[in-house]
Every structure is written in C-alpha cells, then in structure tokens.
Amino acid sequence: MAKRWMAAAVIAVALAAGASGCGDDSTTTGSGSGPAASTGKDAKAGKVKACDLLTPADVAGLLGADSPKPSKQSAKECVYTNGTKLAQIAVEPGTFDAAVMKTVLGDRAVKVEGLGDVAYTFQNQAIGQTHVWAKGQYLTLSVSATTADDTVAASKQLAEKAVGRL
C-alpha cells in the first residue's frame, strides 16, 4: 500500500516540477521510483539521459519556438518551455506494474498498442501525458498549452520519437 501512495506522490511532484519549468541544470542519477519498479539489471538503465530522448527539434513546432533550449535538464528529466507552453520527458529505469498504474491513473488511462512494451495516455486537466515502459525504462511525456489542439496526441507523438532513441 505504501508503494502505491509513493507512486502517486512521485507523479504529482513530477507534474508540479514540469509545470513550473524551474530547477537547476545539474545532472543527477538515481535508481528511480514511482509507477516503475526498478529492475537494476539493465546495464543501459543508468545511462539514458532525458534530453537525449527529447530534442529541441522534436518540440520546436509544439512550443512555437525555432530552437528551444531546456529550461530544466538532468539525467532523469528534460523540460522545454516557451511562455506557458511546455513539453517534458521524465525517464527512469523500471518495469510496468499494473496495480500501481491503476492506482495512480485510475480508469482514465487509455492503453496504447504498439508503443514500447506497455503504454498509456492520460489527460490531466490541460496536460496530455503518455506513459511508456520500453527496454527497461519508464518514460513519462507531458505536453501542455502548446500549438497542438490535442495535448494527449502530441505527448504520444513525442513518446514515439523518444522510444525510437532508446
């Protein structure tokens, strides 16, 4: 039970941090937590960097900016902003846990076939999200207030690009 509450808290903090677009430029590493159970077995798991998976070219059109630079960058998170527009990726080692996912996102999550090992989209007010588990990694892509009418579809498109780079 404590694991489920911890997962909910981690997602809430990630959303709050991503929405604010603030933070330092330091690079951090860690074993990860949240709706991804750390595998500890994937040699590449600690080497994946968020900004390598989501590039300025990927988000430029969504943000209405020619060459956006990350407003927050670490090994586990990359946030691009332009005014109130946001595109974010968070990545950590992990495997899918259906019980935790159901607790965190409930019945509002929509399963996506053909993306990673397991993927779900989720609308969180104005923020569209795609959660993907692929190659021992758990990725969360969030998009809000962009040039796209459908932020969930935009987050899914970014997820497809990020998974292709794993």
C-alpha positions in Angstrom: 0.0 0.0 0.0 2.8 2.4 0.9 4.4 1.8 -2.6 1.1 2.9 -4.3 1.0 6.2 -2.3 4.6 6.8 -3.0 4.0 6.3 -6.7 1.1 8.8 -6.6 3.2 11.3 -4.8 6.1 10.9 -7.3 3.8 11.6 -10.3 2.2 14.6 -8.5 5.7 16.0 -7.8 6.9 15.4 -11.4 3.8 17.1 -12.8 4.3 20.1 -10.5 8.0 20.3 -11.3 7.3 20.0 -15.0 4.6 22.6 -15.0 6.7 25.1 -13.2 9.7 24.6 -15.6 12.1 25.6 -12.8 15.1 23.9 -11.4 18.8 23.7 -11.7 20.9 22.5 -14.6 22.7 19.8 -12.7 22.8 16.2 -13.9 21.6 13.6 -11.4 21.3 9.9 -11.4 19.3 7.5 -9.3 17.5 4.2 -9.1 14.1 5.7 -9.7 10.7 5.2 -8.1 7.1 5.7 -8.9 4.9 3.5 -11.1 8.0 1.8 -12.4 9.7 -0.9 -10.4 13.4 -0.6 -10.7 15.0 -3.6 -12.5 18.6 -3.0 -11.5 19.6 -5.5 -14.3 19.7 -3.3 -17.4 23.2 -2.0 -18.0 21.9 0.8 -20.1 19.3 1.8 -17.5 21.5 4.4 -15.7 23.0 5.8 -18.9 19.8 7.0 -20.6 19.6 10.8 -20.4 16.2 12.5 -20.8 17.4 15.3 -23.2 18.9 12.7 -25.5 15.4 11.2 -25.9 13.5 14.5 -26.4 15.4 17.0 -28.6 14.8 20.7 -29.4 13.8 19.7 -32.9 11.1 17.4 -31.5 9.4 20.1 -29.5 10.0 23.3 -31.6 6.7 23.2 -33.5 4.7 22.4 -30.4 6.2 25.3 -28.5 6.2 27.7 -31.4 9.9 28.3 -31.0 12.7 27.8 -33.5 15.4 26.4 -31.3 14.1 25.9 -27.8 16.6 25.1 -25.0 15.7 23.1 -22.0 14.5 25.2 -19.0 15.3 22.2 -16.8 17.7 19.5 -17.6 19.0 16.5 -15.6 19.7 12.9 -16.4 16.1 12.0 -15.4 14.2 15.0 -16.7 14.2 17.4 -19.6 11.7 20.3 -19.7 11.2 22.7 -22.6 9.1 25.8 -22.2 8.1 28.8 -24.2 5.9 31.2 -22.2 3.1 29.0 -20.9 3.8 26.2 -23.3 5.5 23.0 -22.0 6.9 19.7 -23.3 8.6 17.4 -20.8 10.1 14.0 -20.5 11.0 12.1 -17.4 12.9 8.8 -17.6 14.0 6.2 -15.1 14.8 2.6 -15.0 11.7 0.4 -14.5 9.3 -2.2 -15.4 5.5 -2.0 -15.7 3.4 -2.6 -12.6 -0.3 -2.8 -13.5 -1.6 -2.4 -9.9 0.4 0.8 -9.3 -0.6 2.2 -12.7 -4.3 1.7 -11.9 -3.9 3.3 -8.5 -2.1 6.3 -9.9 -4.1 7.0 -13.1 -7.2 5.1 -12.3 -9.7 4.3 -15.1 -8.9 7.5 -17.1 -5.8 6.0 -18.7 -6.1 4.7 -22.2 -3.9 1.8 -23.4 -1.8 2.4 -26.5 -1.0 -0.6 -28.6 2.3 -0.9 -30.4 4.3 1.7 -28.4 7.1 0.2 -26.2 6.3 -2.8 -24.0 3.3 -1.1 -22.4 2.0 2.4 -22.9 -0.9 4.5 -21.7 -2.1 8.0 -22.4 -3.7 10.2 -19.8 -5.4 13.6 -19.8 -4.6 15.5 -16.6 -6.6 18.7 -16.9 -4.7 20.7 -19.6 -1.7 18.4 -19.6 -1.7 15.4 -22.0 0.6 12.6 -20.9 1.9 9.4 -22.4 3.4 6.8 -20.0 5.6 4.2 -21.7 7.6 1.2 -20.5 10.3 0.1 -23.0 13.7 -1.6 -22.9 13.8 -1.4 -19.1 12.9 2.3 -18.9 9.8 4.1 -17.7 9.1 7.3 -19.7 6.6 10.0 -19.0 6.0 12.6 -21.6 3.9 15.6 -20.8 2.6 18.4 -23.1 0.5 21.4 -22.1 -0.6 24.7 -23.6 1.0 24.1 -27.0 0.2 24.8 -30.6 -1.4 21.3 -30.7 -5.2 21.1 -30.1 -4.8 17.6 -28.6 -2.1 17.5 -26.0 -2.5 13.8 -25.5 -1.9 13.1 -29.2 1.1 15.4 -29.0 2.6 13.6 -26.0 2.1 10.3 -27.8 4.0 11.6 -30.9 6.9 12.7 -28.6 6.8 9.3 -26.9 7.2 7.5 -30.2 10.3 9.6 -31.0 11.8 9.0 -27.5 11.2 5.3 -27.6 12.8 5.1 -31.0 16.0 6.6 -29.4 16.3 4.1 -26.6 
